[in-house]
């Protein structure tokens, strides 16, 4: 029975674009349809930077109702609508203000694939998130349905608003498939991640090989775990692979960094939206008032320390917020130092070295360390990071070796 392949690449036009999604289509188009599908023959539908969500839905619905295996390749960026805070795939005309009307609601994809025969649907994703959506993903799964096998990655927001990232994961998948053979999906996924190397550190890595598992888990979730954060060589480009845009990690400093409470959360805690300190902090960051944002977070951190103790989840939450605020303010050394302190506090409180919150803190410290421009500060924090990495190796191999290599280079720079 022939298979069906849907190639969907979408990103906004203009300054809101985070990823050059359509650049992957020529590489995918060079792959024979049967290889894309993993069947003897296949029909391929290609959507490049579509304008209207209804038009995408029509093509998706037709693909979902076709008999035989279905493989959907989605490359693009996620945005949240401002009213319901639901994820949407941004299309060509989408902006943060109009996403509710111009983006493709993610649950449309889930619903169209929901009724397909289990085991016949594969979703490959290379998605980028803005700062607000990235925070949302830390607390919510990107639900792709229980009958769909999901592979891919979600990359964090860029460190510079001028950066447009490349869909490196999907290009790696396409390059592997151009050999003329499609390996089992688990192998294809792992091979693509291996080609990205340290560029994949910091991403949410998606890998759901079977049926009956919700599509995507988030940091701290059960399946799958995110990859660790690892930086490029501090102060130097990596000669071992082509240059990748800095947009693979970091954050857009003028977008929302702290997820507002949902209505149910607000009711449960007795907090109105206008009284939510996270919203005030977000506004301060959007206005460029980074010192005010940090001061407000510091107030809440100290209050939490007084009420619950320094190693309490309440206090550590605000420490993590301050680490993110330092990142948005362009101070990676302070962000790295704060994440190191959070990880040490969690370990000191008896949390396991493989606890998701511990691994996440070390991963984020590792990533921020790679952004430090001052060799002296990088050497100082690198030594502390290496000690911590020896205890908390993380989910991806080579993190400690990476730190040691960069420290040797930094010692050379300092000599």
ZAPARO-298750 format. One record per residue: x, y, z of N, C-alpha, C in turn; residue in one letter. Coordinates in steps of 0.02 Angstrom, whole numbers, padded with zeros to 5 digits, always signed. Layout:
XYZXYZXYZA...
***
This chain:
+00042-00060+00000+00000+00000+00000+00044+00062+00000X+00031+00110-00044+00072+00171-00046+00066+00211+00019X+00119+00247+00033+00118+00291+00091+00104+00362+00071X+00095+00405+00121+00084+00476+00111+00134+00515+00152X+00161+00568+00122+00209+00611+00155+00185+00683+00150X+00184+00718+00206+00168+00789+00207+00229+00827+00232X+00254+00871+00190+00311+00913+00207+00284+00983+00222X+00288+01005+00283+00262+01070+00303+00318+01112+00334X+00334+01167+00301+00385+01212+00326+00355+01282+00328X+00354+01312+00387+00320+01376+00395+00356+01419+00446X+00361+01483+00431+00388+01532+00478+00364+01601+00458X+00359+01647+00505+00334+01714+00489+00382+01752+00444X+00354+01798+00406+00394+01843+00366+00412+01903+00409X+00474+01926+00406+00493+01986+00442+00530+01972+00505X+00531+02021+00550+00575+02019+00608+00553+01967+00660X+00492+01941+00655+00470+01890+00701+00495+01820+00685X+00531+01813+00630+00554+01747+00608+00612+01723+00650X+00606+01663+00677+00660+01633+00717+00700+01580+00679X+00669+01551+00626+00702+01496+00591+00685+01501+00517X+00734+01488+00475+00724+01486+00403+00696+01418+00384X+00632+01408+00399+00603+01341+00394+00604+01314+00322X+00588+01356+00274+00581+01332+00205+00647+01310+00175X+00703+01328+00206+00768+01310+00178+00779+01234+00179X+00740+01198+00219+00749+01125+00221+00713+01090+00164X+00665+01122+00133+00624+01088+00083+00664+01064+00022X+00710+01103-00006+00749+01076-00062+00788+01013-00044X+00811+01008+00018+00848+00949+00039+00801+00890+00045X+00742+00901+00075+00692+00847+00080+00666+00827+00011X+00658+00876-00033+00631+00862-00100+00679+00819-00141X+00743+00820-00122+00791+00778-00158+00790+00705-00136X+00751+00690-00084+00745+00622-00060+00689+00586-00098X+00699+00526-00124+00645+00491-00159+00584+00482-00114X+00524+00491-00142+00463+00485-00101+00459+00420-00061X+00479+00364-00092+00474+00300-00057+00520+00299+00005X+00577+00334+00001+00622+00336+00058+00593+00381+00112X+00564+00437+00093+00532+00480+00142+00478+00443+00181X+00441+00400+00145+00385+00365+00175+00404+00299+00208X+00457+00268+00182+00473+00201+00206+00429+00148+00176X+00396+00163+00119+00353+00116+00084+00379+00110+00012X+00349+00063-00026+00373+00053-00094+00358+00112-00139X+00300+00143-00129+00282+00204-00165+00250+00252-00116X+00248+00316-00135+00219+00366-00089+00197+00427-00127X+00147+00459-00102+00125+00525-00126+00152+00578-00079X+00180+00631-00107+00211+00684-00067+00174+00749-00078X+00155+00782-00023+00124+00849-00025+00171+00897+00010X+00187+00952-00023+00235+01000+00004+00200+01067+00016X+00208+01094+00076+00180+01160+00093+00238+01204+00116X+00254+01254+00076+00310+01299+00091+00283+01367+00111X+00296+01387+00173+00274+01452+00200+00202+01468+00183X+00155+01424+00202+00085+01437+00187+00059+01499+00224X+00007+01529+00195-00020+01591+00222-00080+01580+00268X-00123+01532+00251-00187+01525+00285-00191+01460+00324X-00210+01462+00387-00215+01401+00427-00268+01352+00399X-00321+01378+00371-00372+01334+00344-00346+01294+00284X-00303+01325+00244-00274+01290+00188-00229+01233+00211X-00191+01246+00265-00149+01194+00293-00192+01138+00321X-00246+01156+00355-00291+01106+00384-00320+01061+00329X-00338+01090+00273-00366+01051+00218-00316+00999+00194X-00253+01019+00185-00202+00972+00162-00187+00920+00216X-00185+00941+00278-00173+00895+00333-00228+00843+00338X-00290+00866+00331-00347+00820+00336-00347+00770+00280X-00329+00792+00220-00326+00746+00163-00271+00693+00175X-00214+00715+00201-00160+00668+00215-00180+00619+00270X-00214+00644+00321-00233+00602+00378-00284+00549+00360X-00326+00563+00309-00377+00515+00290-00354+00467+00236X-00294+00477+00210-00267+00431+00159-00250+00364+00191X-00262+00310+00155-00244+00244+00182-00168+00235+00181X-00145+00188+00220-00074+00174+00221-00036+00217+00270X+00029+00206+00277+00071+00244+00324+00073+00318+00306X+00076+00360+00357+00081+00432+00349+00141+00457+00387X+00183+00496+00353+00240+00529+00384+00234+00603+00374X+00234+00641+00428+00227+00713+00425+00291+00746+00451X+00322+00787+00409+00382+00824+00427+00360+00897+00439X+00371+00921+00500+00351+00990+00516+00412+01029+00539X+00426+01084+00504+00481+01128+00521+00453+01198+00530X+00470+01231+00585+00445+01298+00595+00454+01322+00666X+00410+01367+00687+00415+01395+00754+00348+01397+00788X+00350+01390+00854+00290+01390+00895+00280+01458+00928X+00217+01480+00931+00197+01540+00967+00135+01524+01008X+00125+01561+01062+00064+01554+01102+00016+01610+01085X-00049+01594+01082-00098+01648+01075-00106+01682+01143X-00123+01745+01141-00123+01785+01203-00184+01772+01247X-00237+01746+01218-00297+01736+01257-00296+01670+01295X-00284+01616+01261-00288+01550+01292-00220+01519+01307X-00167+01550+01283-00099+01523+01293-00095+01452+01267X-00118+01442+01205-00113+01378+01171-00061+01384+01115X-00021+01332+01104+00031+01336+01053+00002+01333+00982X+00032+01372+00939+00014+01375+00868+00078+01369+00827X+00073+01338+00769+00128+01340+00720+00121+01406+00682X+00172+01447+00686+00169+01512+00653+00173+01504+00578X+00129+01539+00542+00130+01539+00468+00158+01605+00443X+00158+01614+00378+00193+01671+00348+00169+01738+00374X+00103+01745+00387+00076+01809+00409+00070+01816+00484X+00093+01766+00520+00083+01765+00593+00129+01814+00629X+00100+01850+00677+00137+01891+00724+00115+01871+00794X+00151+01895+00844+00131+01879+00913+00062+01906+00930X+00042+01960+00897-00024+01990+00910-00080+01954+00874X-00064+01923+00817-00117+01893+00775-00116+01818+00772X-00074+01786+00814-00065+01713+00808-00131+01675+00815X-00177+01700+00855-00240+01666+00864-00279+01659+00799X-00268+01705+00753-00306+01706+00691-00265+01684+00630X-00199+01692+00634-00158+01679+00575-00112+01618+00583X-00108+01589+00644-00067+01530+00654-00108+01466+00651X-00075+01410+00646-00108+01345+00644-00109+01317+00716X-00168+01313+00747-00170+01285+00816-00140+01215+00818X-00097+01203+00866-00064+01138+00869-00114+01082+00879X-00168+01097+00916-00217+01043+00929-00254+01023+00866X-00252+01064+00813-00280+01041+00749-00240+00982+00722X-00174+00986+00728-00132+00931+00705-00148+00868+00746X-00151+00876+00812-00166+00819+00855-00233+00787+00837X-00284+00829+00827-00351+00803+00815-00356+00769+00747X-00323+00795+00697-00326+00764+00631-00291+00696+00629X-00240+00688+00671-00204+00625+00673-00233+00575+00723X-00278+00599+00765-00301+00559+00822-00336+00495+00801X-00374+00497+00747-00416+00439+00729-00381+00391+00682X-00319+00404+00667-00283+00358+00623-00267+00293+00660X-00258+00240+00621-00242+00175+00650-00177+00179+00688X-00175+00158+00751-00112+00160+00788-00056+00123+00752X+00003+00153+00753+00061+00123+00722+00071+00143+00650X+00028+00185+00622+00034+00203+00551+00055+00275+00541X+00068+00312+00595+00080+00384+00589+00144+00403+00624X+00188+00440+00588+00250+00464+00616+00255+00539+00605X+00274+00574+00658+00280+00647+00656+00352+00665+00671X+00386+00698+00624+00454+00721+00635+00452+00797+00640X+00481+00823+00694+00475+00894+00710+00543+00927+00718X+00551+00985+00688+00608+01029+00701+00578+01098+00714X+00566+01113+00777+00529+01173+00796+00574+01219+00838X+00561+01283+00831+00594+01334+00873+00540+01371+00912X+00558+01392+00972+00509+01425+01015+00534+01494+01034X+00487+01542+01039+00506+01606+01068+00508+01599+01144X+00527+01653+01178+00539+01649+01250+00476+01630+01289X+00420+01659+01270+00358+01645+01306+00339+01571+01297X+00344+01547+01236+00325+01478+01222+00373+01430+01256X+00437+01448+01257+00487+01405+01290+00470+01397+01364X+00450+01450+01397+00431+01445+01467+00368+01401+01475X+00322+01408+01428+00261+01367+01430+00278+01293+01423X+00326+01278+01380+00345+01208+01369+00379+01177+01430X+00404+01219+01475+00435+01192+01536+00382+01165+01583X+00319+01183+01572+00266+01160+01617+00211+01120+01582X+00213+01117+01516+00159+01083+01479+00189+01037+01426X+00159+00979+01414+00179+00938+01357+00150+00965+01293X+00187+00959+01239+00161+00975+01173+00126+00912+01148X+00061+00909+01158+00022+00848+01148+00013+00834+01074X+00040+00778+01051+00032+00758+00982-00014+00698+00974X-00046+00676+01028-00091+00620+01024-00058+00555+01042X-00099+00507+01063-00073+00444+01088-00059+00392+01034X-00081+00404+00974-00071+00354+00921-00017+00374+00871X+00020+00428+00887+00071+00454+00840+00140+00446+00870X+00186+00418+00832+00256+00415+00853+00289+00482+00836X+00324+00512+00884+00351+00579+00877+00426+00578+00886X+00462+00612+00841+00534+00618+00845+00553+00689+00825X+00609+00713+00853+00632+00779+00833+00658+00818+00892X+00654+00885+00884+00679+00928+00937+00641+00994+00935X+00641+01028+00994+00617+01097+00998+00675+01138+01024X+00696+01188+00986+00754+01228+01005+00731+01289+01044X+00772+01311+01093+00754+01370+01132+00760+01434+01092X+00737+01489+01120+00739+01553+01084+00810+01578+01073X+00820+01620+01024+00887+01644+01009+00911+01695+01059X+00977+01703+01063+01006+01752+01108+01006+01821+01078X+00993+01826+01013+00991+01891+00979+00929+01895+00936X+00897+01952+00938+00837+01961+00897+00853+01962+00823X+00916+01973+00806+00937+01976+00736+00953+01908+00708X+00951+01856+00749+00971+01789+00728+00913+01751+00699X+00923+01721+00642+00875+01674+00612+00911+01607+00609X+00883+01558+00644+00916+01492+00650+00904+01450+00587X+00943+01398+00581+00934+01348+00528+00898+01287+00557X+00856+01254+00517+00824+01192+00541+00872+01134+00537X+00922+01135+00582+00979+01089+00577+00959+01017+00586X+00912+01003+00631+00891+00934+00642+00859+00905+00579X+00812+00942+00550+00777+00916+00491+00824+00910+00432X+00871+00955+00425+00920+00949+00371+00964+00887+00381X+00979+00872+00444+01018+00811+00457+00978+00749+00438X+00913+00749+00455+00869+00693+00436+00868+00686+00360X+00859+00742+00325+00855+00739+00252+00921+00715+00222X+00976+00737+00249+01041+00716+00223+01051+00641+00231X+01031+00614+00288+01036+00542+00298+00992+00504+00249X+00932+00529+00238+00885+00495+00193+00907+00499+00120X+00947+00549+00104+00969+00555+00034+01016+00497+00014X+01037+00459+00063+01078+00400+00047+01036+00347+00010X+00970+00355+00013+00926+00309-00022+00896+00255+00021X+00911+00257+00086+00884+00207+00132+00859+00241+00195X+00799+00221+00217+00772+00248+00279+00780+00198+00335X+00824+00212+00382+00833+00166+00439+00771+00168+00484X+00765+00122+00530+00710+00127+00579+00710+00196+00611X+00651+00221+00628+00645+00291+00650+00689+00306+00710X+00693+00259+00757+00735+00272+00816+00808+00284+00795X+00832+00244+00747+00901+00253+00723+00909+00318+00685X+00860+00333+00642+00863+00396+00604+00867+00456+00651X+00825+00454+00702+00824+00508+00752+00892+00514+00787X+00919+00459+00810+00983+00461+00845+01039+00483+00800X+01038+00460+00737+01090+00480+00690+01087+00555+00676X+01027+00582+00670+01020+00654+00659+01046+00694+00718X+01029+00672+00779+01055+00707+00838+01130+00702+00842X+01158+00645+00823+01231+00637+00825+01264+00685+00777X+01233+00698+00720+01262+00746+00672+01261+00817+00699X+01212+00832+00741+01209+00899+00770+01262+00909+00823X+01281+00855+00858+01331+00860+00910+01310+00908+00964X+01356+00952+00985+01342+00998+01040+01289+01050+01021X+01275+01057+00956+01223+01104+00935+01155+01083+00962X+01146+01018+00975+01081+00994+01001+01075+01003+01076X+01131+01018+01110+01126+01029+01183+01082+01090+01195X+01037+01084+01241+00992+01139+01256+00924+01131+01226X+00917+01087+01177+00852+01075+01146+00810+01029+01189X+00744+01033+01180+00701+00980+01203+00703+00926+01149X+00728+00868+01167+00735+00813+01119+00674+00768+01124X+00641+00758+01069+00579+00720+01067+00593+00651+01037X+00573+00599+01071+00583+00532+01044+00535+00484+01075X+00480+00471+01041+00429+00426+01067+00422+00368+01018X+00458+00313+01029+00461+00260+00980+00398+00218+00975X+00355+00217+01025+00298+00172+01024+00233+00208+01028X+00180+00170+01031+00112+00197+01035+00090+00194+01107X+00045+00239+01125+00017+00239+01192+00053+00285+01240X+00098+00327+01214+00133+00376+01255+00116+00445+01228X+00099+00493+01272+00086+00560+01247+00146+00585+01208X+00132+00626+01158+00183+00642+01108+00248+00669+01135X+00248+00717+01181+00309+00750+01201+00307+00764+01275X+00362+00752+01308+00368+00772+01377+00414+00833+01382X+00412+00867+01438+00451+00927+01448+00503+00914+01502X+00550+00962+01513+00600+00951+01565+00566+00931+01630X+00591+00879+01660+00560+00855+01721+00507+00803+01709X+00489+00794+01645+00438+00745+01629+00468+00675+01623X+00426+00627+01603+00448+00558+01603+00482+00540+01538X+00448+00552+01482+00475+00531+01417+00459+00584+01366X+00506+00609+01329+00577+00597+01335+00610+00650+01377X+00671+00640+01397+00708+00692+01434+00741+00739+01385X+00750+00803+01404+00784+00849+01359+00857+00833+01356X+00887+00853+01300+00960+00848+01297+00990+00899+01344X+01053+00887+01363+01087+00935+01405+01106+00997+01367X+01119+01050+01402+01145+01111+01372+01220+01105+01365X+01246+01123+01308+01318+01128+01302+01334+01183+01252X+01382+01224+01266+01395+01282+01224+01443+01267+01168X+01450+01316+01124+01505+01315+01077+01569+01330+01117X+01626+01322+01085+01688+01340+01117+01686+01412+01139X+01696+01428+01203+01694+01497+01224+01747+01538+01187X+01727+01597+01163+01772+01646+01134+01800+01626+01067X+01784+01568+01041+01809+01546+00976+01755+01507+00940X+01754+01509+00872+01707+01465+00836+01734+01394+00836X+01688+01347+00826+01708+01277+00822+01731+01262+00751X+01793+01239+00742+01815+01223+00674+01790+01157+00649X+01761+01115+00693+01745+01047+00675+01679+01040+00638X+01639+01094+00634+01576+01089+00598+01558+01157+00569X+01514+01160+00519+01496+01224+00490+01466+01270+00543X+01476+01335+00534+01450+01383+00582+01375+01380+00585X+01348+01378+00645+01276+01379+00655+01257+01444+00689X+01199+01472+00672+01179+01535+00703+01176+01528+00778X+01187+01585+00812+01184+01585+00885+01114+01572+00910X+01065+01570+00867+00996+01563+00888+00978+01494+00913X+01025+01448+00919+01009+01382+00944+01000+01381+01019X+01016+01434+01054+01007+01434+01126+01004+01506+01149X+00977+01517+01209+00975+01583+01237+00904+01607+01242X+00891+01672+01230+00824+01698+01236+00819+01766+01204X+00761+01781+01178+00745+01847+01153+00730+01891+01213X+00771+01941+01223+00768+01977+01287+00708+02021+01294X+00668+02029+01242+00610+02073+01249+00545+02034+01246X+00549+01969+01252+00488+01930+01252+00476+01901+01321X+00417+01874+01330+00397+01851+01397+00440+01793+01420X+00463+01797+01481+00508+01746+01507+00477+01703+01561X+00423+01726+01590+00391+01688+01644+00319+01676+01624X+00300+01613+01622+00233+01596+01602+00182+01624+01651X+00133+01664+01628+00081+01688+01673+00041+01630+01701X+00013+01639+01758-00029+01587+01787-00091+01577+01744X-00112+01514+01738-00176+01501+01706-00232+01522+01754X-00293+01527+01728-00349+01546+01770-00358+01497+01828X-00349+01433+01815-00358+01383+01868-00304+01390+01920X-00242+01404+01899-00188+01414+01948-00201+01476+01990X-00224+01529+01958-00237+01590+01995-00291+01580+02047X-00343+01544+02027-00397+01531+02074-00373+01488+02132X-00330+01439+02116-00306+01394+02167-00262+01430+02217X-00224+01480+02193-00179+01516+02238-00209+01582+02262X-00269+01599+02239-00299+01661+02260-00263+01722+02234X-00235+01718+02174-00195+01773+02146-00228+01797+02082X-00241+01862+02077-00266+01891+02015-00208+01900+01968X-00223+01900+01902-00170+01908+01853-00130+01972+01865X-00166+02026+01883-00131+02090+01891-00086+02090+01953X-00097+02043+02000-00056+02038+02060+00000+01988+02052X+00003+01953+01996+00053+01901+01985+00121+01934+01975X+00170+01921+02018+00235+01953+02009+00270+01931+01945X+00254+01871+01920+00284+01849+01857+00265+01896+01800X+00202+01918+01799+00180+01963+01746+00216+02030+01751X+00226+02055+01812+00262+02119+01821+00334+02112+01799X+00364+02055+01813+00433+02044+01793+00438+02041+01717X+00390+02006+01687+00390+02002+01614+00385+02071+01583X+00340+02112+01609+00332+02180+01582+00396+02219+01589X+00430+02213+01646+00493+02249+01656+00545+02228+01605X+00550+02163+01592+00598+02139+01542+00581+02164+01473X+00517+02161+01455+00496+02185+01389+00511+02259+01380X+00510+02296+01435+00525+02368+01432+00600+02381+01437X+00640+02329+01445+00712+02338+01451+00735+02357+01520X+00692+02352+01570+00709+02370+01639+00733+02307+01677X+00792+02284+01657+00817+02221+01683+00834+02225+01757X+00861+02282+01779+00877+02288+01850+00814+02286+01893X+00761+02319+01870+00698+02318+01907+00669+02248+01909X+00674+02211+01855+00648+02143+01853+00685+02099+01903X+00751+02106+01904+00791+02065+01950+00777+02085+02022X+00769+02150+02035+00755+02172+02103+00689+02144+02129X+00639+02142+02085+00574+02114+02106+00580+02039+02119X+00615+02004+02076+00625+01932+02087+00665+01920+02151X+00715+01963+02164+00756+01955+02225+00713+01964+02288X+00666+02011+02286+00621+02021+02343+00582+01957+02358X+00555+01927+02305+00516+01866+02315+00560+01808+02336X+00621+01806+02311+00667+01753+02332+00682+01759+02407X+00697+01819+02430+00712+01827+02501+00652+01812+02544X+00593+01831+02522+00532+01815+02560+00522+01740+02564X+00537+01705+02510+00530+01632+02509+00582+01599+02555X+00643+01628+02556+00695+01601+02600+00674+01609+02673X+00647+01668+02690+00626+01680+02759+00569+01634+02780X+00522+01622+02734+00463+01582+02750+00474+01507+02746X+00515+01486+02698+00519+01414+02683+00590+01385+02687X+00641+01427+02689+00709+01402+02690+00743+01410+02622X+00809+01414+02624+00847+01428+02562+00843+01371+02512X+00836+01310+02534+00834+01252+02489+00763+01232+02471X+00713+01273+02489+00644+01257+02474+00630+01266+02400X+00579+01232+02375+00560+01240+02305+00539+01312+02291X+00508+01345+02339+00486+01414+02329+00546+01459+02318X+00597+01452+02360+00656+01494+02352+00695+01477+02289X+00702+01412+02275+00739+01392+02215+00704+01413+02152X+00638+01415+02153+00601+01440+02095+00623+01511+02078X+00626+01554+02130+00645+01623+02116+00718+01630+02098X+00760+01586+02124+00830+01586+02102+00835+01569+02028X+00794+01521+02006+00794+01503+01935+00768+01560+01892X+00717+01595+01917+00693+01654+01880+00748+01705+01873X+00786+01716+01926+00841+01765+01923+00896+01742+01876X+00907+01677+01871+00956+01652+01823+00934+01667+01752X+00869+01657+01739+00843+01674+01672+00847+01749+01660X+00832+01789+01711+00835+01862+01703+00905+01884+01686X+00955+01854+01716+01024+01871+01699+01039+01855+01627X+01013+01799+01603+01022+01781+01533+00991+01833+01487X+00929+01854+01503+00895+01904+01462+00930+01971+01464X+00962+01986+01520+00998+02049+01527+01067+02046+01493X+01085+01990+01464+01149+01984+01431+01208+01975+01478X+01195+01943+01535+01248+01931+01585+01255+01855+01595X+01287+01820+01548+01290+01748+01554+01331+01724+01614X+01380+01764+01636+01419+01743+01694+01375+01740+01756X+01334+01792+01766+01289+01792+01824+01238+01736+01818X+01212+01725+01758+01164+01671+01747+01195+01603+01763X+01256+01592+01737+01291+01529+01750+01302+01520+01824X+01325+01572+01858+01339+01567+01930+01276+01550+01969X+01220+01580+01949+01157+01567+01984+01133+01496+01972X+01139+01472+01911+01119+01403+01897+01163+01353+01936X+01228+01369+01941+01272+01326+01980+01250+01324+02053X+01230+01382+02079+01208+01385+02149+01143+01346+02158X+01098+01350+02109+01035+01312+02114+01050+01237+02114X+01093+01215+02069+01109+01144+02066+01141+01121+02132X+01188+01160+02158+01221+01142+02220+01171+01139+02278X+01124+01186+02279+01073+01186+02332+01029+01124+02328X+01011+01105+02268+00969+01046+02260+01007+00983+02282X+01069+00979+02262+01109+00921+02283+01119+00921+02359X+01131+00980+02387+01140+00985+02459+01077+00967+02498X+01019+00975+02466+00956+00957+02498+00940+00883+02491X+00985+00846+02459+00975+00774+02453+00943+00751+02389X+00934+00796+02340+00906+00775+02276+00957+00734+02238X+00933+00686+02200+00977+00640+02164+01014+00675+02107X+01072+00649+02089+01111+00680+02035+01076+00675+01968X+01030+00626+01961+00993+00620+01898+00922+00647+01903X+00907+00684+01956+00842+00715+01962+00835+00767+01906X+00777+00771+01873+00770+00817+01817+00787+00889+01834X+00767+00913+01893+00781+00983+01911+00855+00994+01921X+00891+00944+01947+00963+00950+01956+00997+00951+01888X+00980+00903+01846+01011+00900+01779+00997+00963+01739X+00935+00987+01744+00917+01048+01707+00959+01107+01730X+00969+01114+01795+01009+01171+01820+01081+01167+01795X+01110+01107+01797+01179+01101+01773+01183+01111+01698X+01134+01085+01662+01132+01095+01589+01130+01169+01572X+01089+01206+01607+01081+01277+01593+01144+01317+01613X+01174+01296+01669+01238+01327+01687+01290+01315+01632X+01290+01254+01606+01338+01236+01553+01327+01280+01492X+01264+01287+01473+01250+01328+01414+01271+01401+01425X+01254+01430+01481+01271+01499+01493+01347+01509+01498X+01382+01459+01524+01454+01464+01526+01484+01473+01456X+01455+01440+01407+01479+01445+01339+01468+01513+01308X+01427+01556+01339+01414+01622+01312+01457+01676+01343X+01498+01658+01392+01538+01708+01428+01595+01732+01384X+01601+01797+01377+01653+01825+01334+01718+01841+01369X+01718+01844+01435+01779+01861+01473+01815+01796+01491X+01876+01786+01464+01911+01723+01478+01923+01710+01553X+01936+01762+01591+01949+01752+01662+01887+01726+01698X+01830+01757+01683+01768+01734+01714+01751+01663+01690X+01764+01649+01626+01750+01583+01600+01794+01530+01633X+01857+01547+01647+01901+01499+01681+01877+01487+01752X+01858+01540+01787+01835+01533+01856+01773+01489+01861X+01723+01506+01821+01660+01469+01824+01667+01400+01793X+01712+01393+01744+01723+01328+01713+01749+01277+01761X+01793+01298+01807+01819+01251+01856+01763+01226+01901X+01719+01272+01923+01662+01252+01965+01614+01208+01926X+01603+01225+01863+01558+01185+01821+01586+01115+01811X+01651+01109+01801+01682+01043+01791+01672+00999+01853X+01681+01029+01912+01670+00991+01974+01598+00966+01978X+01552+01009+01959+01481+00990+01962+01464+00939+01909X+01493+00947+01849+01480+00899+01795+01506+00830+01812X+01559+00827+01851+01585+00762+01872+01534+00725+01914X+01492+00762+01950+01440+00731+01990+01375+00722+01951X+01361+00769+01905+01298+00769+01868+01315+00768+01793X+01328+00710+01765+01350+00707+01695+01296+00726+01645X+01232+00720+01663+01178+00736+01617+01162+00679+01570X+01117+00693+01523+01090+00641+01480+01130+00629+01416X+01174+00676+01398+01211+00668+01336+01285+00658+01353X+01316+00612+01316+01385+00595+01329+01431+00653+01310X+01487+00656+01346+01540+00702+01327+01537+00771+01357X+01488+00785+01401+01481+00852+01428+01543+00872+01469X+01566+00827+01513+01624+00843+01554+01687+00849+01511X+01695+00806+01462+01752+00811+01417+01751+00877+01380X+01691+00899+01361+01685+00963+01326+01710+01020+01369X+01691+01021+01433+01713+01074+01479+01789+01072+01486X+01817+01013+01495+01889+01008+01504+01927+01032+01443X+01902+01016+01383+01935+01040+01322+01934+01116+01319X+01876+01145+01335+01872+01218+01331+01914+01251+01385X+01919+01220+01443+01961+01248+01496+02035+01247+01475X+02055+01194+01440+02124+01193+01416+02137+01249+01367X+02088+01261+01323+02096+01317+01276+02097+01383+01311X+02055+01390+01363+02054+01453+01401+02119+01464+01438X+02150+01411+01463+02214+01418+01496+02266+01442+01446X+02262+01417+01384+02308+01440+01332+02299+01514+01318X+02235+01536+01315+02221+01607+01304+02248+01650+01360X+02247+01622+01421+02269+01662+01479+02344+01661+01491X+02378+01618+01455+02451+01612+01467+02490+01662+01426X
***
